[in-house]
Structures are given as C-alpha cells and as structure tokens.
Amino acid sequence: MNGSSCRPRNPGPCCKPEHYRFEACAQGRLLILAPWELDAMEAVKGVPSDCDYSRFQNLNQIGADICAFTGIARIIKQS
C-alpha cells in the first residue's frame, strides 16, 4: 500500500471455514470474526474505515477486547 489511496475490495462469495475450524468453534477454542456491510468501524492511523487494513485492525481490537473481558455475558436473542 503506497499510502496515497486505499480501495475496498469487492466482497467475494461467502465461504465456509474448514471442518477443523468449525470443530474448534464448537469447542470454544476459536472465534471467527468477519467484517460485514453494515459494520460501524473507524479509520485506523489515517487509513479510511472501508479499507481492508482498517477493517481488520478493528476486528483484531474486537477480538482483543473479547479476550480481555472478565465479566459475565449473556446472549440475548432478538426476534
């Protein structure tokens, strides 16, 4: 990346993770985070938020926040 511009990639087709990754998720050993169209990400180090760099840096931060969380969490299903 030359720093002068950043173009978001066209989203490709969805793909499923490999079987061993599904198993790791089911066992609570792997969390897969992925950007989506309606996300609310911020620019990182001046790189626009719709660029892969910023999107994945933001996802890494979400992962770090999840790992650092020590409280109690509940999943609330919205209908």
ABEGO torsion letter per residue (X at the ends): XAGABBBBBBBBBBBBBBAAAAAAAAAGABBBBBBBAABBBBBBGGBBAABAAAAAAAAAAAAAAAAABABBBBBBBBX
